[in-house]
Structure formats: C-alpha cells, structure tokens
Amino acid sequence: MYNSSFKRMAQVFVGITGFNPLALLGSVRGAAFYVRDWMCIRRQKARDGSAAFPIKACFPILGDRFTAAGTMRGHYFYQDLHVAGKIFAARPVRHVDIGSRTDGFVAHVAVFREIEVFDIRDVTSHVPNIRFKKADLMQLPEGLEGYCDSVSALHSIEHFGLGRYGDPVDYNGHVKAIRNITRMLLPGGRFYFSVPVGKQRIEFNAHRVFSLAYLWELLGDDYELLSFSYVDDAGDFHADCPFSEQAIADNFGCWYGCGIFELRKKRTANC
C-alpha cells in the first residue's frame, strides 16, 4: 500500500510540474559515464583515422543505462495484448473501439484487421486499417444504434465526464457512456472493457476507480461475463480469474488495479 501510494504521488507530481525527480537522478548518475564514453569514442576515431562518421552534435542521453529493457508489465501492456488476442480469436464482423490507446491496443488490432476508433479528441494521422470518428459517447451519435457486434473500451470509460480531455463535466458520464455502448452493440455481441479497480473514488480530474461490486451492478443486467482478468497493484497479470463473491467484495486485493472484462450482450438487454 505504501509503495502504491508513493508511486501515485510521484505520478501526480510529474503530471502537475512536468518534472521527474527520478529521471533527474538517473541523469546525474549517468553524467560521469557520458564524459568517459565521449572521450573514449573520440580516441577510437582518432586511431581509426576514418571520416565516415564525424562526431559533432552533442545529444546526451544520460539515464537509459539504469533502466530496464522496456516495460513488459502494468495495466496497458497486459490489457492491450490480452484483448487484442481475444478479438483475433473471435473474428467479429465490425469492431469499434472507444477511446483506447492508439499506440498500443488499436495498433495491435490494426495489424490483423480493420478497427473503427471513436474518440472525443481529434486524430490527424491516417493509418491503414484504422478508421477514425470524432464522437462523444455520453451522447450517442445518430445512426449508431445496433451498429456493431464487437466493442472495446480499455482504460477510457473512467475518464468520461471529468473534463480531462475537453469533454463536458458530468458526474454520471461513465453511466451514460456504458448505456450508449450497449445500444451500439448488437444482441450477442462482445464488449471488452477495462477500468481501474479498487476502493471506489474519483481522483479528480484524472480518473474514477471502480469497485467490482458497483461495476457488476451496472453491467450485470445487460451482459453475461465470459471472462475476467486483472492487473494487480504490483503490475502483474492474472488471467481468467473466478469472479467469486469474496473476490468482488475485496476487489481482488487491489487499490489501483485494472479489471479486464470480456462480456456478451444478452438477448434480453434493456438497451
């Protein structure tokens, strides 16, 4: 809990100030190595006598020697891979994504199929297999009723109505978004959905954190659960977990985890 709280405080500090003290520490540690290596490569060039690569511009990258070889853990890494694999296996006729990360999940899916992306923000890039539509899902755009047989919303619904991305402030924005997504989805269609899970709260204006009991109360009437996976507070992934009453009650022990639902819309859904 202490480590988790410290990490959250550090993220808030970086977000507000734009200053990362851990990155500065890495740069300070790396400065001596930079000077040593700079002198070494100049001596090597002088001995070699080659003019193929002039050493001119200084572009110091000082902290990378102390970091791991990429980040293969955490909410986005696991949810993006996990749900992209689910969609590959399901092979829906039309898949629509609502506000998920374009340089992660959307890119994964676009490798093997077309994907439509709805987001309240603009996208100016044009990429094969990605079709973009600017839309506010708190208000269902015309013509989207029964639009598709597959929808994803990964780490996006928690932001609806908090104004972070220029959207209208709406305390119940997440409820409106889920209802509209349900209206978009054909009966029997699949909804891939992830949000932060833990003790329920709004951390304004970053996101909401949802309790699993609340989420299931919100989703259970319209959907059946096909699978549930989660990423815990340490960033580790747990696939296809039993959705027991005890696990729901304690949110799988998470304070700020990531719950990943694979849902199927009931034929008797209200929306």
HUGI-V528754 format. One record per residue. RES is the residue in three letters. PHI is phi in whole degrees, 0 to 359 (999 if undefined). OMEGA is omega in whole degrees, -180 to 180 (none if undefined). NEAR is the number of other C-alpha atoms within 8 Angstrom. Layout:
res=(RES;RES)
phi=(PHI;PHI)
omega=(OMEGA;OMEGA)
near=(NEAR;NEAR)
This chain:
res=(MET;TYR;ASN;SER;SER;PHE;LYS;ARG;MET;ALA;GLN;VAL;PHE;VAL;GLY;ILE;THR;GLY;PHE;ASN;PRO;LEU;ALA;LEU;LEU;GLY;SER;VAL;ARG;GLY;ALA;ALA;PHE;TYR;VAL;ARG;ASP;TRP;MET;CYS;ILE;ARG;ARG;GLN;LYS;ALA;ARG;ASP;GLY;SER;ALA;ALA;PHE;PRO;ILE;LYS;ALA;CYS;PHE;PRO;ILE;LEU;GLY;ASP;ARG;PHE;THR;ALA;ALA;GLY;THR;MET;ARG;GLY;HIS;TYR;PHE;TYR;GLN;ASP;LEU;HIS;VAL;ALA;GLY;LYS;ILE;PHE;ALA;ALA;ARG;PRO;VAL;ARG;HIS;VAL;ASP;ILE;GLY;SER;ARG;THR;ASP;GLY;PHE;VAL;ALA;HIS;VAL;ALA;VAL;PHE;ARG;GLU;ILE;GLU;VAL;PHE;ASP;ILE;ARG;ASP;VAL;THR;SER;HIS;VAL;PRO;ASN;ILE;ARG;PHE;LYS;LYS;ALA;ASP;LEU;MET;GLN;LEU;PRO;GLU;GLY;LEU;GLU;GLY;TYR;CYS;ASP;SER;VAL;SER;ALA;LEU;HIS;SER;ILE;GLU;HIS;PHE;GLY;LEU;GLY;ARG;TYR;GLY;ASP;PRO;VAL;ASP;TYR;ASN;GLY;HIS;VAL;LYS;ALA;ILE;ARG;ASN;ILE;THR;ARG;MET;LEU;LEU;PRO;GLY;GLY;ARG;PHE;TYR;PHE;SER;VAL;PRO;VAL;GLY;LYS;GLN;ARG;ILE;GLU;PHE;ASN;ALA;HIS;ARG;VAL;PHE;SER;LEU;ALA;TYR;LEU;TRP;GLU;LEU;LEU;GLY;ASP;ASP;TYR;GLU;LEU;LEU;SER;PHE;SER;TYR;VAL;ASP;ASP;ALA;GLY;ASP;PHE;HIS;ALA;ASP;CYS;PRO;PHE;SER;GLU;GLN;ALA;ILE;ALA;ASP;ASN;PHE;GLY;CYS;TRP;TYR;GLY;CYS;GLY;ILE;PHE;GLU;LEU;ARG;LYS;LYS;ARG;THR;ALA;ASN;CYS)
phi=(999;298;299;298;295;298;297;296;297;296;296;297;300;296;297;281;263;75;248;250;295;291;294;297;299;298;293;297;297;278;299;295;296;299;298;301;289;298;294;295;289;292;295;297;296;296;292;289;77;275;252;297;233;296;260;239;290;269;219;292;245;259;257;295;293;258;258;286;279;90;244;248;195;93;305;291;302;285;296;297;293;298;285;301;295;297;291;301;288;283;51;291;289;222;249;240;249;246;72;285;290;286;272;230;303;300;297;302;292;295;297;240;194;282;221;262;241;251;208;285;267;282;232;256;282;240;232;305;76;243;250;250;225;281;203;256;283;286;229;293;298;298;88;255;295;58;277;211;252;202;223;234;213;253;55;232;299;295;267;299;86;258;79;298;252;85;280;298;289;209;303;256;300;293;294;297;297;295;299;290;297;298;293;293;274;290;305;86;286;253;237;258;220;222;210;295;233;160;296;291;189;252;257;286;255;288;186;262;241;251;279;293;298;295;299;290;296;285;257;297;290;257;227;254;274;269;199;226;230;206;251;277;296;274;91;266;262;232;266;49;268;299;268;278;298;294;296;295;298;254;55;54;76;268;259;221;262;227;270;239;256;248;237;235;290;289;296;261;301;288;272)
omega=(179;-180;180;-180;179;179;179;179;178;178;179;-180;179;-179;-178;-172;-173;-177;-180;-177;179;177;178;179;178;179;178;179;-176;-175;-179;177;180;-179;179;-176;177;180;-179;-176;176;177;179;179;-180;179;-178;179;-178;175;-175;-178;175;178;-175;-171;173;-179;-173;170;-163;-172;-172;-178;-177;-179;178;-179;-178;-179;180;179;174;-174;-171;-178;-176;-178;-178;179;-176;-176;175;177;178;-179;176;-179;-176;180;179;178;-180;178;179;176;180;168;179;-175;-177;-178;175;-175;-177;178;178;-177;-178;177;-172;180;174;177;175;-176;175;-179;179;179;178;170;-177;-180;176;-175;177;177;177;177;-173;174;176;-176;173;-175;170;173;-174;178;-179;175;-177;177;-179;-169;-170;178;-178;-180;171;172;-173;-180;179;-175;-179;-178;-171;176;178;175;-175;-177;180;178;178;178;-177;-177;180;-178;180;179;179;-180;-179;177;-179;175;178;177;178;-169;177;174;-176;179;-175;180;178;-163;175;177;172;179;-179;175;-170;-177;166;171;-169;-3;-175;-171;165;168;-171;168;-180;178;179;-179;-177;174;-180;-172;-167;-179;-173;-174;166;-177;176;176;174;175;178;172;-175;-176;178;-180;-179;-173;177;-172;169;-176;174;-177;-174;179;-180;179;178;-177;-178;176;-178;178;-175;167;173;176;178;177;-175;-177;165;-171;173;-178;180;175;-177;-178;-177;-176;none)
near=(5;5;6;10;8;8;8;8;8;8;8;8;11;10;8;6;6;7;7;8;6;6;8;8;8;12;11;10;10;11;9;8;8;10;8;8;8;8;8;8;8;9;8;8;9;8;6;6;6;7;5;4;5;5;5;4;4;4;4;5;6;12;12;7;6;6;7;5;4;5;7;6;10;12;10;9;11;12;12;12;10;8;10;11;8;8;10;9;6;6;6;8;7;8;13;12;13;12;12;12;8;7;6;10;14;14;9;11;13;12;7;7;7;11;14;11;13;12;12;12;7;6;5;4;4;5;6;6;9;12;9;9;8;9;8;10;11;10;8;8;8;5;5;9;8;8;9;13;14;14;14;12;14;15;12;12;11;11;12;13;12;15;11;8;6;7;11;7;8;8;7;7;12;13;8;11;13;9;9;12;10;10;11;11;17;11;9;9;11;12;14;14;12;13;14;13;16;15;10;9;7;8;8;7;8;8;10;12;15;13;12;11;8;8;9;8;8;8;8;8;8;12;11;9;9;8;9;14;12;12;15;14;10;7;10;9;11;9;7;7;9;5;7;6;6;6;10;12;9;9;13;8;8;12;10;11;14;12;12;12;13;12;13;12;16;10;6;5;10;5;6)
